[in-house]
C-alpha cells in the first residue's frame, strides 16, 4: 500500500513556527494550487491545501520562504478527529516529509 502525495503551489501566507504540546516545532502551511481546467464560468478554480511540517522542515521553510513563494511538497495524507465538546471534526491534511523551494516572489538584487 502507498500513501504518498506531491504538490506544487504558492504559499498563501507567511509561515509561523509554533511549539506543540509535546514540545516539537510545528508549522501549518497553506498551498494555493490552481486547477488545470476552467470551470463553467470560464475561469480557473484554485484548491487550498493545508500541510503540516515539523522540526527542521518547519524551521527552514519559515526562514527561507514567504507568502507567494512557490514550493514543492512531498508527503503523506493523514486524517484525524478533533473533538470539541460534543462535536467531532474530521480533518484531512498533508504531513510534509520534504519541502523544495522552487521560486520566490522577492525581487533579486543586483550586485
C-alpha positions, 0 to 999 in steps of 0.5 A: 500500500502507498500513501504518498502525495506531491504538490506544487503551489504558492504559499498563501501566507507567511509561515509561523513556527509554533511549539506543540504540546509535546514540545516539537516545532510545528508549522501549518502551511497553506498551498494555493494550487490552481486547477488545470481546467476552467470551470463553467464560468470560464475561469480557473478554480484554485484548491487550498491545501493545508500541510503540516511540517515539523522540526527542521522542515518547519524551521527552514521553510519559515526562514527561507520562504514567504507568502507567494513563494512557490514550493514543492511538497512531498508527503503523506495524507493523514486524517484525524478527529478533533473533538470539541465538546460534543462535536467531532471534526474530521480533518484531512491534511498533508504531513510534509516529509520534504519541502523544495523551494522552487521560486520566490516572489522577492525581487533579486538584487543586483550586485 
